[in-house]
Structures are given as structure tokens and as C-alpha cells.
Amino acid sequence: MELNKKPLRIRELVVMIFMLIGLKGGDTTPALFAENAQNAIWIVPLVSFLFLLGPFLVLMFLLKKYEKYNLVELVFHLIGKKAGTLLALLLFTFGFISMFSDMRNAMEEINYLYYPNSPTLLLYVIFLGICLLIAHKGLETIGSLTWALNPIIVITIIAVVVIDLKDAVFLRIFPIFGDGVGTLLREGISKSGAFLEIFLITIAYQAFHQAKYFRTGMYLGSSLSGILIISFYIIYSATFDYNTIDNVAFLYQESTEVVSLGHFFTNISTLFMVGWMFSNFLRFTIFLYLLCWIFGAIFEIKRFEGLLLPLGFIAMIISLIPPSFAVNEMVFRENTLQLSTPIFFLFPFLLWIASYWKDRKT
């Protein structure tokens, strides 16, 4: 596996995590959580983050202990090549499924909200083509571009928050626990696989001049992403009442429709399209690159950039199989999250046990 010639910096990792995790506040993930949580939607990601905190810290501990290994190499080192290949392929498979199901939802959103008269396949090809052009430039270029465009995206987010706060009614977040604590715990735990990217990005552990830069970027990026997601979900709860929040597919876009800037600017959602589109291009570019890197590491393909086009094309074809957004989101994606959650929760502990066993034998 060839490393980047120039080391990445903390700020680039922070913004890449921000795109992968933090901007789930603006995709279709809130609709998935709101199905049962309703006005307590903001507590669900909090439960998910707390549930994943343990395995995340364990994985970071192991990466620090074995600094010369990235995610796949660490798996191979601790549990062997054969078992490690099976585990790494399992992680890759669930990551790949998560990417193409999320990509299908993004295409549906673009098609439905902005280009209703355009064929979905055409939009998909254009979108994927742009992602591939950026991804072929390498992780350094992706990180630099993400950092350069981040101010536009942040300004867009701040503008949405400020505008939504005008019509927000924070009494709508009550009762705090919505339909009950049990429901929130069940939803938060079973769907915590929605944030699996935080584990996959550790494949880039060696792309930094010093390992501590990576760890600092991971902790900072994860914390900021969690704060953003919970803040956005609180605003959704305050903007929509409990009777409608679970019936809105695109909560972020809908939150820009319910308010206006005076009598002359009633449809302001198009003003936020640029930042939202930039964030989606960057998010799936990063996601696709990381998955190709993982696949290349599993099968020892040094120039894994050649995998970008075939894996991207396969992702597009498979994601078009579900007949509608509802089937893709509420059936396929939800079931996949429930399957992937225990895998991503348990595998760091498996590696930890293997590490402990190795230490005892030496």
C-alpha cells in the first residue's frame, strides 16, 4: 500500500470527518431515526454515539499501540491473514452497502427537489463522474479541496440554523423522551451503524506525518460532528411538531421551506443548494476513496486508485435496484444498519482480546 507523498494535517482530517459524519444531519438519516423517535429524534444519535464510544476508544488505543499499522494491517496482524481477510471483507461490505444506499438517497433528493424533469440515471452518472474525477487526484487533494470548500458549507449550515431558529418552538421537544426511554435506546443502539464511517476512516492512519495528528483529528472531528448532528436534530424537533416529523423524508430541505425572508424571498431553499451539493460531492468522494483503499489493502493492491471506477460503477448499478426511496431507506437501509451495528461494535473488542492474547504469549 503506497502512502501519500505529503503528510495530511489535522485540519484536513477534521473536515473530512465532518463531511462523512457531521453532515448526516442534512441527509436522510434523520427521517430514519424519526420513524419511531418522533420529537425525541435528537436523543437517538446521542445514544448511538455513546454506544459506539467504547469500541471507538478501543480501536484508537490499538492503533496507538501498533502505530505502524492501518486498519486492515492491524486486523491482519492481530488475528491472522485468513481470519483477518474475512473480517476486513465484512467491514468493507457493510461500508460499501452503506455508501451506495446513501448515494441512492442523495440522488433521489436531488432529482425530487431540484431536477424533477431529469432522468435519475443521468443525474447519477454526472454525480459519480465528478466524484471520480476528484477521487483520482488522491487523498491529499481531497483533503485540501474539502478544507477549501468547508467555509461555504459552514456558512450554509449557519444560515439554515439562524433562519430556522426564527420559527422554532422549543416546547415541541417535550416530552423529552418521546415515546419512551426504551424506544430511544432501541433505536439508538440498533441503528448506530449509520455512523460506521468513523471506523473505516482509520485506514488512513499512516497518511499523517505523526500518529498523534491523526488521533487529535479523529477526536476533534468526531466531537464536532456529534455536536452538529444533535444540534440539527434539536432544531428539527423544534421546527416540526411530532405529528409531522416522522412523515418528512428530507428534513433538512424541508426546514428551509417552512420559513421565508420577507415577502419577496419565499422560496429560499435554492440558496442553500450550492453548499448542500458541495457537501455531497465531497462526502461520497471521500467514502469511495476510503473503501477502495480498504479493498486494496485486503488484496495487497498498491495502486488502488484503479478500483475507483469499477467500484463506483458497481455501487451505482446496485443502488438502482430498490424500486423507490421508501424501499431503499425504510427497508433495505434500516435492515442493513441492524446487521452492521453488532459487527462494528464487536470487532474492536475482538482485536483487543487478540492483542491481549499475543502479549501473554510473548
Number of C-alpha atoms within 10 A of each C-alpha: 14 12 12 14 8 11 14 22 18 18 19 24 26 24 25 26 26 24 25 25 23 23 22 22 21 19 19 20 23 28 22 20 23 26 17 18 28 26 30 27 31 26 22 26 27 20 19 24 18 14 18 22 13 14 20 19 13 16 21 18 15 18 19 16 11 15 15 12 20 20 22 23 20 21 24 21 16 20 18 13 15 10 13 20 19 14 19 22 17 15 22 20 15 19 23 20 19 21 21 23 22 22 22 25 22 21 18 19 19 18 18 13 15 13 13 12 8 12 10 17 14 10 16 20 13 11 18 20 15 13 24 20 13 18 24 18 11 14 23 18 15 21 20 18 16 26 16 13 15 21 12 15 21 13 13 18 19 11 15 21 18 11 16 22 16 11 16 18 15 14 11 19 23 13 11 15 19 18 14 12 14 10 15 26 19 16 24 24 23 20 27 26 26 25 22 22 18 17 19 20 23 22 19 20 22 20 22 19 13 14 15 14 17 26 20 15 20 22 16 18 25 20 16 17 23 21 12 19 21 19 15 25 25 20 23 31 26 22 25 23 16 20 9 12 23 21 13 18 22 19 25 24 21 16 20 21 15 16 21 17 10 7 7 8 10 13 14 16 20 13 13 18 16 12 18 20 15 16 23 21 18 24 24 24 24 24 24 25 26 23 25 24 27 29 21 19 22 22 12 12 17 13 13 20 17 13 19 21 19 11 17 22 15 12 20 20 14 13 19 18 11 15 9 12 19 13 13 20 22 13 12 15 22 19 14 18 21 17 15 23 22 15 16 22 21 14 18 22 17 15 21 18 14 17 18 12 12 12 9 8 6 5
